[in-house]
Amino acid sequence: MSNYIKSIVSLTVICAVISVLLGITNYYTAPIIKEQDEAAANQGLVIVMPEGSGFKPYDFSNLTLPETVTEVYSEENGGYVFKLTTAGYASNFVIMCGVDANGTVTGATCISSGETLGEEKIYGDKLKGSTLENVDSVDTVAGATRTTAAYKNAVKDALNAFVIIGGGSVDLRDEAEILADNLSTALPMADGKFTPVFMTEQLENISKIYKADNGTGFVFVTGESFVATDILGNIISEADETAKSTVSSQVQKFLTATITEIDISKYSLPTNILKAYKTSSGNFMFEIKAAGYGINGGNEWHPASGEYIYINVSVTNEGKIIACETVSQKETDKIGSACADESFYSQFNGKTENDYTEIDAISGATITTDGYKNGIAKVFEALKILKGEA
């Protein structure tokens, strides 16, 4: 018993000593790290606004600026420099952005990041000269979409912050908040709870359909309009006549469509095909699995069995993809996991066997991207078999 007590005491003392040492280390290193960060930020001021002078910290505590804005510096000619923290493929993605008195980006530079491909080091050059009116038109970089999109959005936040500081107002809602508001406005009785409908029919000029979780109706998206119907297809929301006409012409095709599972045991389909269905209009839907990084692994990683990417794909009888969505995946977090982002899998919508590979790859996740595309290829193989063409 005494030995046991001695061991406990010894461990306690060791832990106490380690804690003290860590505290001492932090005491001496924290100011150094802070000084280095401040030096990088100060250097960034000149880089992003070479013509600026008289930089001073700006107190924005009484304003509601975009969450990415962490520091603001005013400049004596009416411009501002913004320090922004965002996340691309990694967190702590720090950017400095200068905006002159006319609301034009004078420069942007990355002062800290955990990104892997290096595009953040040069992408700021593309954004120089941007304004709120044209920043969205600046192209992201294929193969580094998440990094460059995060960069561009941060610079847009700086431009919005400039407007707010100047007494103007901007819509700071993100895409998800805007969508939620549009859906609720179109169909208030849904109580804000909607589920996207996986489309198996080609509906002209209808890009999305959302079903109210409480069964009160649907919201159809056509162009920039959100049009609500009841469960019978009667339009029950305000919208312009063109939008209402578009929905009226397509809603019954959607409501009357049926889907029947195919007994795939009768066919020699690729093993990637888990289930297959045929719609009343002659389209097909497939539940598939794709072997990404979770199966194939990398040069220094041993894959865990069973970690497939599961995907739903609907396709016309002629072989044109109607809709594609990732159902589940276990790819590397914040890298290959981007295959679950709509911005990735929606790229396959409208593709055929001839052009389905022409999509932006996931930055730093070649194995995931290739595995996903290989899975899509099996859909076209299965379609030919089910139609008796192979």
C-alpha contacts under 8 A as a table, 3 or more apart, distances in Angstrom:
res1	aa1	res2	aa2	distance
1	M	4	Y	5.03
1	M	5	I	6.33
2	S	5	I	5.08
2	S	6	K	6.13
3	N	6	K	4.97
3	N	7	S	6.19
4	Y	7	S	5.13
4	Y	8	I	6.40
5	I	8	I	5.11
5	I	9	V	6.18
6	K	9	V	5.06
6	K	10	S	6.03
7	S	10	S	5.02
7	S	11	L	6.14
8	I	11	L	5.21
8	I	12	T	6.13
9	V	12	T	5.06
9	V	13	V	6.18
10	S	13	V	5.14
10	S	14	I	6.16
11	L	14	I	5.04
11	L	15	C	6.10
12	T	15	C	5.19
12	T	16	A	6.14
13	V	16	A	5.02
13	V	17	V	6.14
14	I	17	V	5.12
14	I	18	I	6.16
15	C	18	I	5.10
15	C	19	S	6.12
16	A	19	S	5.11
16	A	20	V	6.25
17	V	20	V	5.11
17	V	21	L	6.17
18	I	21	L	5.04
18	I	22	L	6.07
19	S	22	L	5.10
19	S	23	G	6.08
20	V	23	G	5.01
20	V	24	I	6.16
21	L	24	I	5.05
21	L	25	T	6.08
22	L	25	T	4.99
22	L	26	N	6.05
23	G	26	N	5.11
23	G	27	Y	6.02
24	I	27	Y	4.94
24	I	28	Y	6.43
25	T	28	Y	5.40
25	T	29	T	5.94
26	N	29	T	5.04
26	N	30	A	5.34
27	Y	30	A	5.85
27	Y	31	P	7.38
28	Y	31	P	6.42
28	Y	32	I	7.14
29	T	32	I	5.09
29	T	33	I	6.15
30	A	33	I	5.16
30	A	34	K	6.07
31	P	34	K	4.97
31	P	35	E	5.95
32	I	35	E	5.04
32	I	36	Q	6.19
33	I	36	Q	5.09
33	I	37	D	6.20
34	K	37	D	5.11
34	K	38	E	6.12
35	E	38	E	5.08
35	E	39	A	6.05
36	Q	39	A	5.03
36	Q	40	A	6.23
37	D	40	A	5.15
37	D	41	A	6.20
38	E	41	A	4.97
38	E	42	N	6.03
39	A	42	N	5.09
39	A	43	Q	6.12
40	A	43	Q	5.15
40	A	44	G	6.06
40	A	111	I	6.50
41	A	44	G	4.85
41	A	45	L	6.44
41	A	83	K	7.77
41	A	96	M	7.43
41	A	111	I	7.23
42	N	45	L	5.23
42	N	46	V	7.18
43	Q	46	V	5.66
43	Q	47	I	6.45
44	G	47	I	4.92
44	G	48	V	6.06
44	G	96	M	6.14
44	G	109	T	7.06
44	G	111	I	7.22
45	L	48	V	5.59
45	L	49	M	6.05
45	L	50	P	7.83
45	L	55	F	7.97
45	L	81	V	6.53
45	L	96	M	7.25
45	L	98	G	7.48
46	V	49	M	5.13
46	V	50	P	4.90
46	V	51	E	7.80
46	V	52	G	7.10
47	I	50	P	5.68
47	I	107	G	7.11
47	I	108	A	7.85
47	I	109	T	7.49
48	V	81	V	7.60
48	V	96	M	6.87
48	V	97	C	5.86
48	V	98	G	5.10
48	V	106	T	5.97
48	V	107	G	4.02
48	V	108	A	5.25
48	V	109	T	6.65
49	M	52	G	5.27
49	M	81	V	7.53
49	M	98	G	5.47
49	M	99	V	7.77
49	M	106	T	5.63
49	M	107	G	6.17
52	G	55	F	7.44
52	G	75	E	6.22
52	G	76	E	7.44
52	G	77	N	7.09
52	G	79	G	7.71
53	S	75	E	5.94
53	S	76	E	6.22
53	S	77	N	7.62
54	G	74	S	7.97
54	G	75	E	5.57
54	G	76	E	5.51
55	F	73	Y	5.97
55	F	74	S	5.57
55	F	75	E	4.69
55	F	76	E	6.93
56	K	73	Y	5.18
56	K	74	S	5.31
56	K	75	E	6.62
57	P	71	E	7.62
57	P	72	V	5.99
57	P	73	Y	4.37
57	P	74	S	6.31
58	Y	71	E	7.70
58	Y	72	V	5.25
58	Y	73	Y	5.01
58	Y	74	S	5.71
59	D	62	N	7.84
59	D	72	V	7.41
60	F	63	L	5.34
60	F	64	T	7.89
60	F	65	L	7.92
60	F	72	V	7.55
60	F	165	I	7.97
61	S	64	T	7.75
63	L	164	I	7.75
63	L	165	I	7.57
65	L	69	V	6.70
65	L	160	N	7.91
65	L	161	A	5.54
65	L	164	I	7.16
66	P	69	V	5.76
66	P	157	D	5.91
66	P	158	A	7.95
66	P	160	N	7.67
66	P	161	A	6.67
66	P	172	L	6.64
67	E	70	T	7.47
68	T	84	L	4.99
68	T	85	T	5.05
68	T	86	T	5.81
68	T	154	A	6.71
68	T	157	D	7.14
69	V	72	V	7.50
69	V	82	F	6.59
69	V	83	K	5.94
69	V	84	L	4.54
69	V	85	T	6.64
69	V	157	D	7.43
69	V	158	A	7.15
69	V	161	A	7.90
70	T	82	F	7.64
70	T	83	K	5.72
70	T	84	L	5.61
70	T	85	T	6.77
71	E	82	F	5.91
71	E	83	K	4.97
71	E	84	L	7.16
72	V	80	Y	6.81
72	V	81	V	5.78
72	V	82	F	4.70
72	V	83	K	6.27
73	Y	80	Y	5.52
73	Y	81	V	5.08
73	Y	82	F	6.49
74	S	78	G	7.17
74	S	79	G	6.15
74	S	80	Y	4.53
74	S	81	V	6.52
75	E	78	G	5.72
75	E	79	G	5.13
75	E	80	Y	5.64
75	E	81	V	7.70
76	E	79	G	7.11
77	N	100	D	7.90
77	N	101	A	6.90
78	G	100	D	6.62
78	G	101	A	4.68
79	G	98	G	7.37
79	G	99	V	5.60
79	G	100	D	4.04
79	G	101	A	4.54
79	G	102	N	7.95
80	Y	98	G	5.89
80	Y	99	V	5.42
80	Y	100	D	6.41
80	Y	101	A	7.76
80	Y	162	F	7.29
81	V	96	M	6.88
81	V	97	C	5.55
81	V	98	G	4.26
81	V	99	V	6.19
82	F	96	M	5.66
82	F	97	C	5.20
82	F	98	G	6.32
82	F	158	A	6.13
83	K	94	V	7.12
83	K	95	I	5.83
83	K	96	M	4.62
83	K	97	C	6.56
84	L	94	V	5.63
84	L	95	I	5.14
84	L	96	M	6.25
84	L	97	C	7.81
84	L	154	A	6.54
84	L	158	A	7.72
85	T	92	N	6.05
85	T	93	F	5.51
85	T	94	V	4.48
85	T	95	I	6.39
85	T	154	A	7.78
86	T	91	S	6.68
86	T	92	N	6.21
86	T	93	F	5.07
86	T	94	V	6.39
86	T	150	A	6.82
86	T	151	Y	7.80
86	T	154	A	6.80
87	A	90	A	5.56
87	A	91	S	4.38
87	A	92	N	6.06
87	A	93	F	5.21
87	A	147	T	7.82
87	A	150	A	6.48
88	G	91	S	6.55
88	G	93	F	6.78
88	G	115	E	6.98
88	G	146	R	5.46
88	G	147	T	4.47
88	G	148	T	7.67
88	G	149	A	7.80
88	G	150	A	5.45
88	G	151	Y	7.71
89	Y	114	G	7.66
89	Y	115	E	5.97
89	Y	116	T	7.94
89	Y	146	R	6.45
89	Y	147	T	6.20
89	Y	334	K	5.27
89	Y	335	I	5.97
90	A	93	F	6.97
90	A	113	S	7.39
90	A	114	G	5.37
90	A	115	E	5.86
90	A	334	K	6.78
91	S	113	S	7.45
91	S	114	G	6.84
92	N	112	S	7.17
92	N	113	S	5.96
92	N	114	G	7.06
93	F	110	C	7.60
93	F	112	S	5.83
93	F	113	S	4.33
93	F	114	G	6.66
93	F	115	E	7.73
94	V	110	C	5.90
94	V	111	I	5.75
94	V	112	S	5.00
94	V	113	S	6.16
95	I	108	A	6.95
95	I	109	T	5.67
95	I	110	C	4.39
95	I	111	I	5.78
95	I	112	S	7.17
95	I	151	Y	7.65
95	I	154	A	7.69
96	M	108	A	5.59
96	M	109	T	5.40
96	M	110	C	6.34
96	M	111	I	7.01
97	C	105	V	7.09
97	C	106	T	7.57
97	C	107	G	5.86
97	C	108	A	4.32
97	C	109	T	6.64
97	C	155	V	6.50
97	C	158	A	6.84
98	G	105	V	5.62
98	G	106	T	5.19
98	G	107	G	5.42
98	G	108	A	6.41
99	V	102	N	7.76
99	V	103	G	5.64
99	V	104	T	5.29
99	V	105	V	4.46
99	V	106	T	5.57
99	V	107	G	7.62
99	V	158	A	7.60
99	V	159	L	6.97
99	V	162	F	7.31
100	D	103	G	5.43
100	D	104	T	5.50
100	D	105	V	6.51
100	D	106	T	6.36
101	A	104	T	7.49
103	G	131	T	6.23
103	G	132	L	7.82
103	G	159	L	6.74
103	G	162	F	6.99
103	G	163	V	7.77
104	T	128	K	7.99
104	T	129	G	5.64
104	T	130	S	5.71
104	T	131	T	5.00
104	T	159	L	7.84
105	V	108	A	7.47
105	V	127	L	7.13
105	V	128	K	5.29
105	V	129	G	4.96
105	V	130	S	5.31
105	V	131	T	6.48
105	V	159	L	7.71
106	T	128	K	5.61
106	T	129	G	6.07
107	G	124	G	6.79
107	G	125	D	7.07
107	G	127	L	7.25
107	G	128	K	4.94
107	G	129	G	7.54
108	A	124	G	4.71
108	A	125	D	6.98
108	A	127	L	7.05
108	A	128	K	6.76
108	A	155	V	7.63
109	T	120	E	8.00
109	T	121	K	7.05
109	T	122	I	7.79
109	T	124	G	5.44
110	C	113	S	7.19
110	C	120	E	6.30
110	C	121	K	6.09
110	C	124	G	7.58
115	E	118	G	6.66
115	E	120	E	7.45
115	E	147	T	7.14
116	T	364	G	7.11
117	L	120	E	7.94
117	L	144	A	7.28
117	L	363	S	7.58
117	L	364	G	7.16
118	G	121	K	5.61
118	G	122	I	7.72
119	E	122	I	5.73
119	E	123	Y	5.88
119	E	141	V	7.86
119	E	144	A	6.94
119	E	147	T	7.38
119	E	148	T	7.16
120	E	123	Y	5.31
120	E	124	G	7.21
120	E	147	T	6.75
120	E	148	T	6.68
120	E	151	Y	7.34
121	K	124	G	7.27
122	I	125	D	5.93
122	I	126	K	7.89
123	Y	126	K	5.55
123	Y	127	L	7.15
123	Y	148	T	6.85
123	Y	151	Y	7.82
124	G	127	L	5.23
124	G	128	K	6.61
124	G	151	Y	7.86
125	D	128	K	5.47
126	K	138	V	7.14
127	L	130	S	5.50
127	L	135	V	7.17
127	L	138	V	6.94
127	L	152	K	7.40
127	L	155	V	7.88
130	S	133	E	7.92
130	S	134	N	6.11
130	S	135	V	5.19
131	T	134	N	5.52
131	T	135	V	5.62
131	T	159	L	7.01
132	L	135	V	5.60
132	L	136	D	7.81
132	L	156	K	6.72
132	L	159	L	6.17
132	L	160	N	7.38
133	E	136	D	7.66
134	N	137	S	5.46
134	N	138	V	7.29
135	V	138	V	5.60
135	V	152	K	7.49
135	V	156	K	6.75
136	D	139	D	7.88
136	D	152	K	7.76
138	V	152	K	7.93
140	T	144	A	7.60
140	T	145	T	5.76
140	T	148	T	5.37
140	T	149	A	5.91
140	T	152	K	7.89
141	V	144	A	5.39
141	V	145	T	5.50
141	V	148	T	6.24
142	A	145	T	5.64
142	A	360	D	5.46
142	A	361	A	6.94
143	G	360	D	6.04
143	G	361	A	5.13
143	G	362	I	5.75
143	G	363	S	4.55
143	G	364	G	7.65
144	A	147	T	5.49
144	A	148	T	6.18
144	A	362	I	6.91
144	A	363	S	4.57
144	A	364	G	7.80
145	T	148	T	5.36
145	T	149	A	5.72
145	T	360	D	7.64
145	T	362	I	7.22
145	T	363	S	6.71
146	R	149	A	5.16
146	R	150	A	6.03
146	R	363	S	7.32
147	T	150	A	5.32
147	T	151	Y	6.28
148	T	151	Y	4.87
148	T	152	K	6.09
149	A	152	K	5.11
149	A	153	N	6.08
150	A	153	N	5.14
150	A	154	A	6.15
151	Y	154	A	5.19
151	Y	155	V	6.40
152	K	155	V	5.15
152	K	156	K	6.20
153	N	156	K	4.91
153	N	157	D	6.20
154	A	157	D	4.92
154	A	158	A	6.41
155	V	158	A	4.95
155	V	159	L	6.41
156	K	159	L	5.04
156	K	160	N	6.20
157	D	160	N	4.98
157	D	161	A	6.00
158	A	161	A	4.97
158	A	162	F	6.23
159	L	162	F	5.09
159	L	163	V	6.56
160	N	163	V	5.17
160	N	164	I	6.38
160	N	170	V	6.47
161	A	164	I	5.05
161	A	165	I	6.12
162	F	165	I	5.21
162	F	166	G	6.25
163	V	166	G	5.08
163	V	167	G	6.55
163	V	168	G	5.14
163	V	169	S	6.73
163	V	170	V	7.38
164	I	167	G	5.16
164	I	168	G	4.81
164	I	169	S	5.57
164	I	170	V	7.02
165	I	168	G	7.18
173	R	176	A	7.89
173	R	177	E	5.62
173	R	178	I	6.09
174	D	177	E	5.33
174	D	178	I	6.25
175	E	178	I	5.11
175	E	179	L	6.11
176	A	179	L	5.14
176	A	180	A	6.15
177	E	180	A	5.07
177	E	181	D	6.15
178	I	181	D	5.16
178	I	182	N	6.15
179	L	182	N	5.12
179	L	183	L	6.15
180	A	183	L	5.24
180	A	184	S	6.15
180	A	192	G	6.93
181	D	184	S	5.16
181	D	185	T	6.02
182	N	185	T	5.14
182	N	186	A	6.22
182	N	226	F	6.75
183	L	186	A	5.19
183	L	187	L	6.14
183	L	188	P	7.83
183	L	192	G	7.27
183	L	194	F	7.97
183	L	219	V	6.81
183	L	226	F	6.90
184	S	187	L	5.16
184	S	188	P	4.82
184	S	189	M	7.92
184	S	190	A	7.04
184	S	191	D	7.08
184	S	192	G	5.29
185	T	188	P	5.65
186	A	219	V	6.97
186	A	226	F	6.11
186	A	227	V	6.11
186	A	228	A	5.51
186	A	237	S	5.70
186	A	238	E	7.39
187	L	190	A	5.87
187	L	217	G	7.74
187	L	218	F	7.82
187	L	219	V	7.07
187	L	228	A	5.79
187	L	237	S	6.94
188	P	191	D	5.94
188	P	192	G	7.02
189	M	192	G	7.96
189	M	216	T	6.88
190	A	193	K	5.89
190	A	194	F	7.26
190	A	212	A	5.31
190	A	213	D	6.91
190	A	214	N	6.17
190	A	215	G	7.73
190	A	216	T	6.23
190	A	217	G	7.72
193	K	212	A	6.09
193	K	213	D	5.65
193	K	214	N	7.64
194	F	210	Y	5.99
194	F	211	K	5.45
194	F	212	A	4.55
194	F	213	D	5.26
195	T	210	Y	5.50
195	T	211	K	5.29
195	T	212	A	6.54
195	T	213	D	6.45
196	P	208	K	7.52
196	P	209	I	6.09
196	P	210	Y	4.41
196	P	211	K	6.27
197	V	208	K	7.49
197	V	209	I	5.44
197	V	210	Y	5.43
197	V	211	K	6.39
198	F	209	I	7.97
198	F	323	A	7.04
199	M	202	Q	7.58
199	M	208	K	7.96
199	M	209	I	7.75
199	M	314	S	7.33
199	M	322	I	6.95
199	M	323	A	6.08
200	T	279	T	7.44
200	T	283	N	7.02
200	T	284	F	7.42
200	T	285	M	6.85
200	T	314	S	5.45
200	T	315	V	7.30
200	T	322	I	6.49
200	T	323	A	7.05
201	E	253	K	7.90
201	E	254	F	6.85
201	E	257	A	7.66
201	E	281	S	7.80
201	E	283	N	7.15
201	E	316	T	7.87
201	E	322	I	7.02
202	Q	316	T	7.82
202	Q	322	I	6.30
203	L	206	I	5.51
203	L	207	S	7.95
203	L	250	Q	6.06
203	L	253	K	7.81
203	L	254	F	7.66
204	E	246	T	7.74
204	E	250	Q	7.05
205	N	222	T	5.77
205	N	223	G	7.19
205	N	246	T	7.07
206	I	209	I	7.65
206	I	220	F	6.73
206	I	221	V	5.79
206	I	222	T	4.81
206	I	223	G	7.55
206	I	246	T	7.89
206	I	247	V	7.51
207	S	220	F	7.81
207	S	221	V	5.75
207	S	222	T	6.01
207	S	223	G	7.49
208	K	220	F	6.04
208	K	221	V	5.12
208	K	222	T	7.53
209	I	218	F	6.84
209	I	219	V	5.71
209	I	220	F	4.66
209	I	221	V	6.22
210	Y	218	F	5.57
210	Y	219	V	5.13
210	Y	220	F	6.61
211	K	215	G	7.31
211	K	217	G	6.24
211	K	218	F	4.56
211	K	219	V	6.55
212	A	215	G	5.34
212	A	216	T	5.89
212	A	217	G	5.59
212	A	218	F	5.89
212	A	219	V	7.88
213	D	216	T	7.71
215	G	231	I	7.28
216	T	230	D	6.08
216	T	231	I	6.32
217	G	228	A	7.05
217	G	229	T	5.57
217	G	230	D	4.11
217	G	231	I	4.55
217	G	232	L	7.96
217	G	233	G	7.95
218	F	228	A	5.57
218	F	229	T	5.36
218	F	230	D	6.35
218	F	231	I	6.85
219	V	226	F	6.26
219	V	227	V	5.39
219	V	228	A	4.23
219	V	229	T	6.36
220	F	226	F	5.74
220	F	227	V	5.14
220	F	228	A	6.22
220	F	229	T	7.94
220	F	247	V	6.92
221	V	224	E	6.91
221	V	225	S	5.78
221	V	226	F	4.77
221	V	227	V	6.43
222	T	225	S	5.32
222	T	226	F	6.59
222	T	227	V	7.74
222	T	243	A	6.39
222	T	246	T	7.54
222	T	247	V	7.66
225	S	239	A	7.01
225	S	243	A	6.49
226	F	239	A	7.40
227	V	235	I	7.17
227	V	236	I	7.93
227	V	237	S	6.09
227	V	238	E	7.29
227	V	239	A	6.31
227	V	243	A	7.19
227	V	244	K	6.77
227	V	247	V	7.33
228	A	235	I	5.80
228	A	236	I	5.73
228	A	237	S	5.27
229	T	232	L	7.43
229	T	233	G	5.13
229	T	234	N	5.01
229	T	235	I	4.17
229	T	236	I	5.22
229	T	237	S	7.12
230	D	233	G	5.33
230	D	234	N	5.43
230	D	235	I	6.61
230	D	236	I	6.59
231	I	234	N	7.52
232	L	255	L	7.83
233	G	248	S	7.76
233	G	251	V	5.96
233	G	252	Q	6.72
233	G	255	L	7.45
234	N	248	S	7.92
235	I	244	K	7.30
235	I	248	S	7.52
239	A	243	A	6.41
239	A	244	K	6.27
240	D	243	A	5.51
240	D	244	K	6.34
241	E	244	K	5.09
241	E	245	S	5.98
242	T	245	S	5.12
242	T	246	T	6.19
243	A	246	T	5.11
243	A	247	V	6.35
244	K	247	V	5.23
244	K	248	S	6.01
245	S	248	S	5.06
245	S	249	S	6.22
246	T	249	S	5.40
246	T	250	Q	6.64
247	V	250	Q	5.28
247	V	251	V	5.69
248	S	251	V	5.58
248	S	252	Q	7.70
249	S	252	Q	7.42
250	Q	253	K	5.42
250	Q	254	F	6.58
251	V	254	F	5.14
251	V	255	L	6.19
252	Q	255	L	4.87
252	Q	256	T	5.83
253	K	256	T	5.55
253	K	257	A	6.13
254	F	257	A	5.52
257	A	279	T	6.84
257	A	280	S	5.96
257	A	281	S	7.15
258	T	279	T	5.53
258	T	280	S	5.30
259	I	277	Y	6.36
259	I	278	K	5.58
259	I	279	T	4.19
259	I	280	S	6.17
260	T	277	Y	5.33
260	T	278	K	5.39
260	T	279	T	6.26
260	T	280	S	7.94
261	E	275	K	7.50
261	E	276	A	5.96
261	E	277	Y	4.18
261	E	278	K	6.44
262	I	275	K	7.51
262	I	276	A	5.47
262	I	277	Y	5.16
262	I	278	K	6.82
263	D	266	K	6.23
263	D	276	A	7.70
264	I	267	Y	5.33
264	I	268	S	7.71
264	I	269	L	7.22
264	I	275	K	7.03
264	I	276	A	6.83
265	S	268	S	7.39
267	Y	385	I	7.51
267	Y	386	L	7.46
268	S	385	I	7.85
269	L	273	I	6.67
269	L	381	E	7.83
269	L	382	A	5.64
269	L	385	I	7.13
270	P	273	I	5.78
270	P	378	K	6.39
270	P	381	E	7.56
270	P	382	A	6.75
271	T	274	L	7.25
272	N	288	I	5.38
272	N	289	K	5.15
272	N	290	A	6.57
272	N	375	G	6.75
272	N	378	K	6.86
273	I	276	A	7.28
273	I	286	F	6.82
273	I	287	E	6.24
273	I	288	I	4.61
273	I	289	K	6.75
273	I	378	K	7.38
273	I	379	V	7.46
273	I	382	A	7.64
274	L	286	F	7.43
274	L	287	E	5.44
274	L	288	I	5.25
274	L	289	K	7.12
275	K	286	F	5.74
275	K	287	E	5.05
275	K	288	I	7.06
276	A	284	F	7.16
276	A	285	M	5.76
276	A	286	F	4.54
276	A	287	E	6.41
277	Y	284	F	5.57
277	Y	285	M	5.03
277	Y	286	F	6.37
278	K	282	G	6.24
278	K	283	N	5.73
278	K	284	F	4.50
278	K	285	M	6.35
279	T	282	G	5.27
279	T	283	N	5.15
279	T	284	F	6.06
279	T	285	M	7.81
280	S	283	N	7.40
282	G	316	T	7.24
282	G	317	N	5.88
283	N	314	S	7.37
283	N	315	V	5.97
283	N	316	T	4.48
283	N	317	N	4.95
284	F	314	S	5.66
284	F	315	V	5.35
284	F	316	T	6.21
284	F	317	N	6.76
284	F	383	L	7.71
285	M	312	N	7.26
285	M	313	V	5.65
285	M	314	S	4.09
285	M	315	V	6.21
286	F	312	N	5.79
286	F	313	V	5.26
286	F	314	S	6.26
286	F	379	V	7.08
287	E	310	Y	7.36
287	E	311	I	5.95
287	E	312	N	4.74
287	E	313	V	6.61
288	I	310	Y	5.84
288	I	311	I	5.30
288	I	312	N	6.33
288	I	313	V	7.78
288	I	375	G	7.03
288	I	379	V	7.98
289	K	308	Y	5.92
289	K	309	I	5.48
289	K	310	Y	4.51
289	K	311	I	6.10
289	K	375	G	6.60
290	A	308	Y	5.68
290	A	309	I	4.99
290	A	310	Y	6.38
290	A	311	I	7.53
290	A	371	G	5.75
290	A	372	Y	5.55
290	A	374	N	7.06
290	A	375	G	4.74
291	A	294	G	6.97
291	A	295	I	5.36
291	A	296	N	6.60
291	A	307	E	7.85
291	A	308	Y	5.31
291	A	309	I	6.39
291	A	368	T	7.63
291	A	371	G	5.11
291	A	372	Y	7.08
291	A	375	G	7.47
292	G	295	I	5.68
292	G	296	N	6.08
292	G	297	G	7.65
292	G	308	Y	6.57
292	G	309	I	6.62
292	G	331	E	7.25
292	G	367	I	5.66
292	G	368	T	4.18
292	G	369	T	7.20
292	G	370	D	7.28
292	G	371	G	4.51
292	G	372	Y	6.51
293	Y	296	N	5.07
293	Y	297	G	4.61
293	Y	298	G	7.00
293	Y	303	P	7.40
293	Y	331	E	6.10
293	Y	332	T	7.61
293	Y	336	G	7.49
293	Y	365	A	7.96
293	Y	367	I	5.47
293	Y	368	T	5.21
293	Y	371	G	7.73
294	G	297	G	5.84
294	G	303	P	5.64
294	G	304	A	6.38
294	G	305	S	7.68
294	G	306	G	7.75
294	G	307	E	4.88
294	G	308	Y	6.22
294	G	330	K	6.34
294	G	331	E	5.55
294	G	332	T	7.79
295	I	303	P	5.34
295	I	304	A	6.47
295	I	305	S	6.28
295	I	306	G	6.89
295	I	307	E	5.84
295	I	308	Y	6.35
296	N	303	P	6.17
296	N	367	I	7.54
297	G	300	E	7.98
297	G	301	W	5.65
297	G	302	H	5.93
297	G	303	P	4.81
297	G	367	I	7.83
298	G	301	W	5.11
298	G	302	H	7.28
298	G	303	P	7.90
304	A	307	E	6.36
307	E	329	Q	7.09
307	E	330	K	5.79
307	E	331	E	7.76
308	Y	329	Q	6.33
308	Y	330	K	7.02
309	I	326	T	7.31
309	I	327	V	7.75
309	I	328	S	6.01
309	I	329	Q	4.46
309	I	330	K	6.93
309	I	331	E	7.77
309	I	372	Y	7.52
310	Y	326	T	6.09
310	Y	327	V	5.38
310	Y	328	S	5.24
310	Y	329	Q	6.28
311	I	324	C	7.18
311	I	325	E	5.75
311	I	326	T	4.53
311	I	327	V	5.28
311	I	328	S	7.25
312	N	323	A	7.99
312	N	324	C	5.72
312	N	325	E	5.41
312	N	326	T	6.50
312	N	327	V	6.75
313	V	321	I	7.13
313	V	322	I	7.60
313	V	323	A	5.80
313	V	324	C	4.52
313	V	325	E	6.70
313	V	376	I	7.94
313	V	379	V	7.72
314	S	321	I	5.89
314	S	322	I	5.35
314	S	323	A	5.30
314	S	324	C	6.56
315	V	318	E	7.86
315	V	319	G	5.82
315	V	320	K	5.30
315	V	321	I	4.18
315	V	322	I	5.11
315	V	323	A	7.16
316	T	319	G	5.18
316	T	320	K	5.20
316	T	321	I	6.38
316	T	322	I	6.65
317	N	320	K	7.57
317	N	383	L	7.96
319	G	352	T	5.93
319	G	353	E	7.13
319	G	380	F	6.94
319	G	383	L	7.48
320	K	350	G	5.80
320	K	351	K	5.76
320	K	352	T	4.81
320	K	353	E	7.81
321	I	324	C	7.32
321	I	348	F	6.87
321	I	349	N	5.35
321	I	350	G	4.99
321	I	351	K	5.44
321	I	352	T	6.29
322	I	349	N	5.56
322	I	350	G	5.88
323	A	346	S	7.22
323	A	348	F	7.44
323	A	349	N	5.14
323	A	350	G	7.64
324	C	345	Y	6.10
324	C	346	S	6.12
324	C	348	F	6.40
324	C	349	N	6.21
325	E	340	A	7.72
325	E	342	E	7.30
325	E	345	Y	5.78
325	E	346	S	6.98
326	T	329	Q	7.42
326	T	339	C	6.97
326	T	340	A	5.29
326	T	341	D	7.90
326	T	345	Y	6.77
327	V	340	A	7.56
328	S	340	A	7.22
329	Q	337	S	6.97
329	Q	339	C	7.91
329	Q	340	A	7.11
330	K	333	D	7.90
330	K	337	S	6.91
331	E	335	I	7.54
331	E	336	G	4.95
331	E	337	S	4.89
331	E	368	T	7.36
332	T	335	I	5.48
332	T	336	G	4.99
332	T	337	S	5.59
333	D	336	G	6.53
333	D	337	S	5.22
334	K	337	S	5.57
334	K	338	A	6.41
335	I	338	A	5.91
335	I	362	I	7.47
335	I	363	S	7.22
335	I	364	G	6.55
335	I	365	A	6.21
336	G	339	C	6.07
336	G	362	I	6.87
336	G	364	G	7.63
336	G	365	A	5.18
336	G	368	T	5.72
336	G	369	T	7.78
337	S	340	A	5.88
337	S	341	D	7.82
338	A	341	D	5.20
338	A	344	F	7.02
338	A	362	I	6.85
339	C	342	E	7.92
339	C	344	F	5.86
339	C	345	Y	6.43
339	C	362	I	7.42
339	C	368	T	7.59
339	C	369	T	7.58
340	A	344	F	7.28
340	A	345	Y	7.08
341	D	344	F	5.47
341	D	345	Y	6.62
342	E	345	Y	5.30
342	E	346	S	5.44
343	S	346	S	5.79
343	S	347	Q	6.89
344	F	347	Q	5.73
344	F	360	D	7.57
344	F	362	I	7.71
345	Y	348	F	5.98
345	Y	349	N	7.89
346	S	349	N	5.40
347	Q	359	I	6.15
347	Q	360	D	7.91
348	F	351	K	5.35
348	F	356	Y	6.15
348	F	359	I	7.35
351	K	354	N	7.73
351	K	355	D	5.89
351	K	356	Y	5.02
352	T	355	D	5.56
352	T	356	Y	5.58
353	E	356	Y	5.80
353	E	377	A	7.24
353	E	380	F	6.43
355	D	358	E	5.49
356	Y	359	I	7.06
356	Y	373	K	7.53
356	Y	376	I	7.83
357	T	373	K	6.48
361	A	365	A	7.62
361	A	366	T	7.01
361	A	369	T	5.82
362	I	365	A	5.34
362	I	366	T	6.73
362	I	368	T	7.71
362	I	369	T	6.12
363	S	366	T	7.33
365	A	368	T	5.33
365	A	369	T	6.23
366	T	369	T	5.10
366	T	370	D	5.97
367	I	370	D	5.22
367	I	371	G	5.91
368	T	371	G	5.15
368	T	372	Y	6.11
369	T	372	Y	5.15
369	T	373	K	6.28
370	D	373	K	5.11
370	D	374	N	6.08
371	G	374	N	5.03
371	G	375	G	6.25
372	Y	375	G	5.10
372	Y	376	I	6.44
373	K	376	I	5.00
373	K	377	A	6.22
374	N	377	A	4.97
374	N	378	K	6.61
375	G	378	K	5.30
375	G	379	V	6.99
376	I	379	V	5.25
376	I	380	F	7.13
377	A	380	F	5.48
377	A	381	E	6.60
378	K	381	E	4.89
378	K	382	A	6.05
379	V	382	A	5.11
379	V	383	L	6.08
380	F	383	L	5.04
380	F	384	K	6.41
381	E	384	K	5.42
381	E	385	I	6.48
381	E	390	A	7.95
382	A	385	I	5.07
382	A	386	L	6.15
383	L	386	L	5.23
383	L	387	K	6.18
384	K	387	K	5.12
384	K	388	G	6.12
384	K	389	E	4.85
384	K	390	A	5.46
385	I	388	G	5.04
385	I	389	E	5.71
385	I	390	A	4.86
386	L	389	E	7.59
387	K	390	A	7.89
